[in-house]
Amino acid sequence: ERLEKFETIVESMKQGGNDKAVFFRKADDGTVQTLHIAYSPVFVTSIEPIDSSDYSRGVRPVKRLIYSLALVETEEEILLPFQQIAATTRRQTRIAMGILAIVILAAVLSIIYISYRLANSF
C-alpha cells in the first residue's frame, strides 16, 4: 500500500501533475514515518518546425516537461516549531499565572489590612 501510494505520486509527477500528498515509509529503525510532499512540474517552451522539409511553413511552440520539482518533509519536522511554541506558551502562561496570583494575594492582604485599620479606628 505504501509503495502504491508513492508510485501514484511518481506517475503524477511524470505526467506533469501539480499536487501535494502524504505517503509513508519505513525508517532504518523499523518505524513508519509520515512524509508530506509538494510537487510541481517544470516546463520549457521551445519551437519546432511545422514541416521539417519546408521551413517556409513556419514553426510552432511546444511545451515540454523537463522535470518535476518536489519538496518532501517528515511530519515530525513540520510539527517541531509548533511544539516548541506550545512549550514556550505553557511556560509563559505558568509565569503569568504566578505573577497574577502574587498580585491578587497582595491586593487581598491590602484590603484585609485596610479593613482592619478602619474597623479599629471607630
N, C-alpha and C positions, 0 to 999 in steps of 0.2 A: 504494500500500500504506500509506504514512504517513497519507494523508488518510482512508482507510477505517478505520484503527485509531482515529483521532481522532473520526470520525463515529460509530463504535460507542460510544465513551465518552460523547459528547454525547447519543446516543439513550438510553443507560442513565441518564444524569442527568435527562433529560426524563421518564423513566418512574418516577423516584423511587428509582433504584438507589443503593446504598451500596457503594463498592469503592475499590480502589487499582489503578493500572495504569501502564504505561510506554508512551510514544509518542515519536516522533521528529519533529524539524522542521529545516528548513534555516535557518541563521542568515544574517545580512546578508552575511557574508563567504563564504558558499557551503558552509561546513562543516555537517555534520549533528550536531545536538545531541540528547542523550538527556534526556527530561523525565519526571519522576515526578509523578503526580497522585494525590491522595486526595480523594474527594468524598463528600458525604453530603446527603441531602435535608432540607429544612426544611418541615415540615407544620404547618398551623394547623387546629385543630378549631373548627368553627362549628356552628350549628344551623340546620336548615331545617324548615319545616312538612311534616308527612306529607301533608296535603291542604290546599292553599293556599285553597280555597274554604270550608273548615270548620276554623277554628283550634282547636276543641274536641277535635279528633283528636290534637293534640299535636305535638311536634317530635322530630326525631332528630338525633343528632350526625353531622356529616360531616367527614371528614378530607381536607383539600385540600393538594396540593403547591403551595407558593408559589414556591420556587426551590431550587436545589442550590448548596451552598457547596463550593468546590473550592480546594485549595492545590496549587500547581504549583511545582516546584523543579528546576533543572538538576542533572544527575548530578555535575557538577564542583563545584557549590556544596555538595552533600551531602557529598562526599568531602573537601572542603578542610580542615575541622577535623581529620579523621583523618590527613591528610597532614602537617599541622603537628605533630600529636602524634608521628607517626613520626619527623619530623626532629628534634624535641626529644629523643626517646628515643635516637636514634642518637648525638646529641651528648653526652648524659649518659652513655651507655654507653662512648663513647671516653674521656671524662674519668675514669670509674670504672676502666676498664682501665689507664689511665696511672698512676693513684694506686696501684692494686694491683700493677702492675709495679715501681713505686718501693719499695713496702713489701717485696715479695718480694726485690728486689735488696738492700735494706738488711738483711734477715734473712739472706740467703746470705752477704753480706760479714761480718756479725757472727759467724756460725758459723765462717767461714774464719779470722777473726781470733782468736776464742776457741780454736779448734783449734790454730792456730799457736802461741799463747801457752802452751797446755797441753803441746804437744809439746816446746817448748824448755825448759819448766821441769823436765822429768825427765831 
